[in-house]
Amino acid sequence: SDVRRLVLYGGNFLSAPERVITQRGLYPFAGDRVRGLVNLFPEDDLTFCLATLNPAILLSNMLTRQSGRRSYDDILAGQPPETLLWGPVIAQIAEAVSGRSFLVWANEDVPFLQPLLMRRLAGLPDGGAALNAENSLLTQLVTTAGMEEFERRLSALPAAERYGAARDALVAEVLEIFALADQTEAEVALPGWDQGFVDQLGSGYERDMRDAAAIRGVELLSVV
């Protein structure tokens, strides 16, 4: 009775690993799974959150995790990689949440969005005093010198400018100059793929996310 906010996380909330991709596409049962979650808390104030991922990275990760159990062709289930879109998944969930809050962001943007995400997940207002570890992901992605540069320049900004466009520009600059290659460059080695195809999927992913922002009921958190 004293619980004010409960945060639930699960990598398999939308699907078992073997059913992430089927002949019906990416996460075809997402809507049904979310309806089940809604029914668990029918009287509560709920917020649903979804972090998306570039399909090229998603497929590469799936193949690594299921190595020895499922082949590349098994995982794709006959679906061309370029048809694996998040828009239909997001539309399913938006319908299933029935007017409740629904936040979406790209996993690739988390180094920029981490302070905002922490506040949203905790139910805190935007802005305000800095939270502990609100730049913890960036710390893992850049050198020690890069993090020192970031913190020095961030602290020099007026308090009102430490979140939003000014912070985003600073994060981008630090990642450009001080990034740790083994932490920021994902290797995609999939059968028959070349860099041109990886880039094509990346461009399609960006268009997909822009389109998803227009889906009714979706709040897309993105880089300013």
PESUL-V977647 format. One record per residue. N is the residue number from 1. SS is DSSP state (a for helix, b for strand, c for the rest). Layout:
# PESUL-V977647
n->N ss->SS
n->N ss->SS
This chain:
# PESUL-V977647
n->1 ss->c
n->2 ss->c
n->3 ss->c
n->4 ss->c
n->5 ss->c
n->6 ss->c
n->7 ss->c
n->8 ss->c
n->9 ss->c
n->10 ss->c
n->11 ss->c
n->12 ss->c
n->13 ss->c
n->14 ss->c
n->15 ss->c
n->16 ss->c
n->17 ss->a
n->18 ss->a
n->19 ss->a
n->20 ss->c
n->21 ss->b
n->22 ss->b
n->23 ss->c
n->24 ss->c
n->25 ss->b
n->26 ss->b
n->27 ss->c
n->28 ss->c
n->29 ss->c
n->30 ss->a
n->31 ss->a
n->32 ss->a
n->33 ss->a
n->34 ss->a
n->35 ss->a
n->36 ss->a
n->37 ss->a
n->38 ss->a
n->39 ss->a
n->40 ss->a
n->41 ss->c
n->42 ss->c
n->43 ss->c
n->44 ss->c
n->45 ss->c
n->46 ss->c
n->47 ss->b
n->48 ss->b
n->49 ss->b
n->50 ss->b
n->51 ss->b
n->52 ss->b
n->53 ss->c
n->54 ss->c
n->55 ss->a
n->56 ss->a
n->57 ss->a
n->58 ss->a
n->59 ss->a
n->60 ss->a
n->61 ss->a
n->62 ss->a
n->63 ss->a
n->64 ss->a
n->65 ss->a
n->66 ss->c
n->67 ss->c
n->68 ss->c
n->69 ss->c
n->70 ss->c
n->71 ss->c
n->72 ss->a
n->73 ss->a
n->74 ss->a
n->75 ss->a
n->76 ss->a
n->77 ss->c
n->78 ss->c
n->79 ss->c
n->80 ss->c
n->81 ss->a
n->82 ss->a
n->83 ss->a
n->84 ss->c
n->85 ss->c
n->86 ss->c
n->87 ss->a
n->88 ss->a
n->89 ss->a
n->90 ss->a
n->91 ss->a
n->92 ss->a
n->93 ss->a
n->94 ss->a
n->95 ss->a
n->96 ss->a
n->97 ss->c
n->98 ss->c
n->99 ss->c
n->100 ss->c
n->101 ss->b
n->102 ss->b
n->103 ss->b
n->104 ss->b
n->105 ss->b
n->106 ss->b
n->107 ss->a
n->108 ss->a
n->109 ss->a
n->110 ss->a
n->111 ss->a
n->112 ss->a
n->113 ss->a
n->114 ss->a
n->115 ss->a
n->116 ss->a
n->117 ss->a
n->118 ss->a
n->119 ss->a
n->120 ss->a
n->121 ss->a
n->122 ss->a
n->123 ss->c
n->124 ss->c
n->125 ss->c
n->126 ss->c
n->127 ss->c
n->128 ss->c
n->129 ss->c
n->130 ss->c
n->131 ss->c
n->132 ss->c
n->133 ss->c
n->134 ss->c
n->135 ss->c
n->136 ss->a
n->137 ss->a
n->138 ss->a
n->139 ss->a
n->140 ss->a
n->141 ss->a
n->142 ss->b
n->143 ss->c
n->144 ss->a
n->145 ss->a
n->146 ss->a
n->147 ss->a
n->148 ss->a
n->149 ss->a
n->150 ss->a
n->151 ss->a
n->152 ss->a
n->153 ss->a
n->154 ss->a
n->155 ss->a
n->156 ss->a
n->157 ss->c
n->158 ss->c
n->159 ss->a
n->160 ss->a
n->161 ss->a
n->162 ss->c
n->163 ss->c
n->164 ss->c
n->165 ss->a
n->166 ss->a
n->167 ss->a
n->168 ss->a
n->169 ss->a
n->170 ss->a
n->171 ss->a
n->172 ss->a
n->173 ss->a
n->174 ss->a
n->175 ss->a
n->176 ss->a
n->177 ss->a
n->178 ss->a
n->179 ss->b
n->180 ss->c
n->181 ss->a
n->182 ss->a
n->183 ss->a
n->184 ss->a
n->185 ss->c
n->186 ss->c
n->187 ss->c
n->188 ss->c
n->189 ss->c
n->190 ss->c
n->191 ss->c
n->192 ss->c
n->193 ss->c
n->194 ss->c
n->195 ss->a
n->196 ss->a
n->197 ss->a
n->198 ss->a
n->199 ss->a
n->200 ss->a
n->201 ss->a
n->202 ss->a
n->203 ss->a
n->204 ss->a
n->205 ss->a
n->206 ss->a
n->207 ss->a
n->208 ss->a
n->209 ss->a
n->210 ss->a
n->211 ss->a
n->212 ss->a
n->213 ss->c
n->214 ss->c
n->215 ss->c
n->216 ss->c
n->217 ss->c
n->218 ss->c
n->219 ss->b
n->220 ss->b
n->221 ss->b
n->222 ss->c
n->223 ss->c
n->224 ss->c
